[in-house]
Amino acid sequence: MTEQIEHPKNMAFWDQTFANRAWGQYPPEELIRFVARTFGKVPDRSEISFLEVGCGPGANIWYLCREGYRVSGIDGSQTAINQAKNRLQSERLLHETSAVDLQQGDFSMLPWADEAFDAVVDIEAVYANEMSVIVSCIAEIHRVLKCGGVFFGKMFGIQTAGYGTGRMIEENTYVDPSVGPCAGFGISHFFSEAELRKLFSSFSRLSFDWVHRTDHEGTVEVFEWLLTATK
Ligand SMILES: C[S@@+](CC[C@H](N)C(=O)[O-])C[C@H]1O[C@@H](n2cnc3c(N)ncnc32)[C@H](O)[C@@H]1O
């Protein structure tokens, strides 16, 4: 384990990861379903503003831009932000520059005004932190959502392989789980439903679904919460 992996916010670790390996380029079907169900009938998508916290190299940003929404994203990795911008540029999705705003930074301190967004999404990014960062990030998500705005998150549950392995640094948070989807990715927090209910108690209409699947010929169990919540 290196010093960088132990950095509380994990940023240098993720920057190195994106510099050294290719990352997924396409959004998960659960995000596509959430977007279609929530905003599919809106007549003018350019009036709907999304924020993705922990956008990485932009798989979900790319999708939201292609669908015509206003899109902002933040990630701790400058390498990832550059990769996301390059992809949008090369696919001519940056022509309307005011509609896309990608920034490098820590998502526990969001650089946007109160009530700026109709929707905020977290696709397996907030989990990669210690609880103090997770708590601040959720408070920030609440702050930047409009009243009636919606959060959608996909996060690992305690039922996921690797939970309980690696070095435990606080309840449900492990550095370098030895197996499962978080192995090799530094700090990982695995959520229980009770914990998510408490963390999102300032929101209303919490709705829990989940994906429970296996990987690698049934040898790796993955449990991902699909949480929607309204401000
Ligand atoms: C597993 S990747 C997911 C990336 C993207 N959401 C996707 O679906 O491809 C986790 C991302 O969260 C970012 N991240 C983790 N902690 C962060 C923090 N405190 N502030 C900003 N970004 C963070 C990492 O840099 C990384 O890009």
The ligand as an SDF file (V2000), in Angstrom:
LIG
                    3D

 27 29  0  0  0  0  0  0  0  0999 V2000
  -15.2490    4.2510   -9.4980 C   0  0  0  0  0  0  0  0  0  0  0  0
  -14.8800    5.8310  -10.2030 S   0  0  0  0  0  0  0  0  0  0  0  0
  -16.4460    6.2000  -10.9600 C   0  0  0  0  0  0  0  0  0  0  0  0
  -16.3520    7.2230  -12.0760 C   0  0  0  0  0  0  0  0  0  0  0  0
  -17.6670    7.5170  -12.8050 C   0  0  0  0  0  0  0  0  0  0  0  0
  -18.7190    7.8950  -11.9020 N   0  0  0  0  0  0  0  0  0  0  0  0
  -18.1050    6.3480  -13.6650 C   0  0  0  0  0  0  0  0  0  0  0  0
  -19.2300    5.8440  -13.4690 O   0  0  0  0  0  0  0  0  0  0  0  0
  -17.3530    5.9600  -14.5860 O   0  0  0  0  0  0  0  0  0  0  0  0
  -14.8660    6.9130   -8.7420 C   0  0  0  0  0  0  0  0  0  0  0  0
  -14.6000    8.3530   -9.0900 C   0  0  0  0  0  0  0  0  0  0  0  0
  -14.8160    9.1690   -7.9500 O   0  0  0  0  0  0  0  0  0  0  0  0
  -13.8070   10.1810   -7.9010 C   0  0  0  0  0  0  0  0  0  0  0  0
  -13.7000   10.6320   -6.5060 N   0  0  0  0  0  0  0  0  0  0  0  0
  -13.5660    9.8640   -5.3930 C   0  0  0  0  0  0  0  0  0  0  0  0
  -13.5510   10.6330   -4.2850 N   0  0  0  0  0  0  0  0  0  0  0  0
  -13.6870   11.9120   -4.7020 C   0  0  0  0  0  0  0  0  0  0  0  0
  -13.7800   13.1730   -4.0180 C   0  0  0  0  0  0  0  0  0  0  0  0
  -13.7260   13.2400   -2.6750 N   0  0  0  0  0  0  0  0  0  0  0  0
  -13.9520   14.2930   -4.7590 N   0  0  0  0  0  0  0  0  0  0  0  0
  -14.0180   14.2310   -6.1160 C   0  0  0  0  0  0  0  0  0  0  0  0
  -13.9390   13.0670   -6.8150 N   0  0  0  0  0  0  0  0  0  0  0  0
  -13.7780   11.9240   -6.1130 C   0  0  0  0  0  0  0  0  0  0  0  0
  -12.5690    9.4720   -8.4320 C   0  0  0  0  0  0  0  0  0  0  0  0
  -11.5850   10.3790   -8.8910 O   0  0  0  0  0  0  0  0  0  0  0  0
  -13.1660    8.6190   -9.5300 C   0  0  0  0  0  0  0  0  0  0  0  0
  -13.2170    9.3060  -10.7500 O   0  0  0  0  0  0  0  0  0  0  0  0
  1  2  1  0
  2  3  1  0
  2 10  1  0
  3  4  1  0
  4  5  1  0
  5  6  1  0
  5  7  1  0
  7  8  2  0
  7  9  1  0
 10 11  1  0
 11 12  1  0
 11 26  1  0
 12 13  1  0
 13 14  1  0
 13 24  1  0
 14 15  1  0
 14 23  1  0
 15 16  2  0
 16 17  1  0
 17 18  1  0
 17 23  2  0
 18 19  1  0
 18 20  2  0
 20 21  1  0
 21 22  2  0
 22 23  1  0
 24 25  1  0
 24 26  1  0
 26 27  1  0
M  CHG  2   2   1   9  -1
M  END
$$$$
